[in-house]
């Protein structure tokens, strides 16, 4: 346990007893060392986050285990659905694959039954459900 002298030494070594440099509009005291340390830790956190995001986007491709079946369509090549997760995956004729989240089973059934699957996709799925780009189109 720290005594009064130990607490005083600790406070002075941390710069807590230094005179304040300025006050904020709300009257909070801001110390130069505290500002530098806070700024450094924020910059470090931002750089780590940005580095991790770059690595994640480059290395962490989405791997699909949802089987997709061929469909007769001018724009859609294959369609798959996970009943358990309510995920709809659509592979397009250009090779791109998108995963649509929180899609009810009846939307999947209606897509398969639609006379024009591309039109059904445009009107009922494309802008209505959140999506994840699984694979880019082939060039």
C-alpha positions in Angstrom: 0.0 0.0 0.0 1.3 3.5 -0.9 1.7 6.0 1.8 1.3 9.8 1.3 4.9 10.2 0.3 4.6 7.3 -2.3 1.4 8.8 -3.7 3.0 12.2 -4.0 6.1 10.7 -5.7 3.9 8.8 -8.1 1.7 11.8 -8.9 4.8 14.0 -9.6 6.5 11.3 -11.7 3.3 11.1 -13.8 3.2 14.8 -14.3 0.0 15.2 -12.4 1.4 18.0 -10.3 2.6 20.1 -13.2 0.8 23.4 -13.6 -2.0 23.3 -16.1 -1.3 24.8 -19.5 -4.9 25.8 -20.3 -8.5 25.2 -19.6 -11.2 24.0 -21.9 -14.5 25.8 -22.4 -16.0 23.5 -19.8 -13.3 24.4 -17.3 -11.4 21.1 -17.6 -7.7 21.3 -17.0 -5.5 20.1 -19.9 -1.9 19.3 -19.2 0.7 19.2 -22.0 2.0 15.8 -21.2 -1.4 14.3 -20.9 -2.4 15.9 -24.3 0.8 14.5 -25.9 0.2 11.0 -24.5 -3.5 11.0 -25.4 -2.7 12.1 -29.0 0.1 9.5 -29.4 -2.2 6.7 -28.2 -5.0 7.8 -30.5 -2.7 8.0 -33.5 -1.3 4.5 -32.6 -4.8 3.1 -32.4 -5.8 4.6 -35.7 -2.7 3.3 -37.5 -3.2 -0.2 -36.1 -6.8 -0.1 -37.1 -6.0 1.1 -40.6 -3.3 -1.6 -41.0 -5.6 -4.3 -39.9 -8.3 -3.1 -42.3 -5.9 -3.2 -45.2 -4.7 -6.7 -44.2 -8.3 -7.9 -43.8 -9.5 -6.6 -47.1 -6.5 -8.1 -49.0 -6.1 -11.4 -47.2 -9.5 -12.4 -45.7 -11.6 -13.4 -48.6 -15.1 -14.7 -47.8 -15.2 -18.4 -48.3 -18.7 -19.7 -49.2 -20.0 -23.1 -48.1 -23.5 -22.4 -49.5 -24.1 -24.7 -52.5 -25.4 -22.8 -55.5 -27.6 -24.3 -58.3 -27.6 -23.2 -61.9 -30.6 -21.1 -63.0 -31.9 -20.1 -66.4 -31.3 -16.4 -66.6 -29.6 -13.7 -68.7 -27.9 -12.1 -65.7 -27.8 -14.7 -62.9 -25.8 -17.9 -63.3 -26.2 -19.7 -59.9 -28.3 -19.1 -56.8 -27.9 -20.6 -53.3 -29.6 -20.2 -50.0 -28.9 -21.0 -46.3 -32.1 -21.7 -44.4 -30.3 -21.6 -41.1 -28.5 -18.3 -41.7 -31.0 -16.7 -44.1 -28.3 -15.9 -46.6 -28.9 -15.7 -50.3 -25.9 -16.0 -52.6 -26.1 -15.1 -56.2 -23.4 -15.7 -58.8 -23.8 -13.6 -61.9 -22.8 -14.5 -65.4 -19.9 -12.1 -65.2 -18.4 -14.2 -62.3 -19.2 -11.8 -59.5 -20.7 -13.3 -56.3 -22.8 -11.4 -53.8 -24.2 -12.6 -50.5 -27.5 -11.0 -49.3 -28.2 -11.0 -45.6 -31.4 -11.6 -43.7 -33.3 -12.8 -46.7 -36.6 -14.7 -45.8 -37.0 -18.2 -47.4 -40.1 -17.1 -49.4 -38.0 -14.5 -51.3 -35.6 -17.3 -52.3 -38.5 -19.5 -53.4 -40.1 -16.7 -55.3 -36.8 -16.0 -57.0 -36.5 -19.6 -58.2 -40.1 -19.6 -59.4 -39.9 -16.2 -61.2 -40.2 -16.3 -65.0 -37.5 -13.6 -65.2 -35.0 -14.1 -62.4 -33.0 -11.0 -63.4 -36.1 -8.8 -63.2 -37.2 -10.4 -59.8 -33.6 -9.7 -58.5 -33.7 -6.1 -59.6 -37.1 -5.4 -58.1 -37.1 -7.5 -54.9 -33.5 -8.1 -53.8 -30.9 -5.8 -55.2 -31.6 -2.6 -53.2 -33.7 -4.2 -50.4 -31.2 -6.4 -48.6 -27.7 -5.7 -47.2 -25.0 -7.4 -49.3 -21.4 -8.5 -49.1 -19.2 -8.7 -52.1 -17.8 -12.3 -52.1 -16.0 -12.3 -55.4 -15.3 -9.7 -58.0 -16.4 -10.1 -61.6 -14.0 -11.7 -64.1 -12.3 -9.4 -66.5 
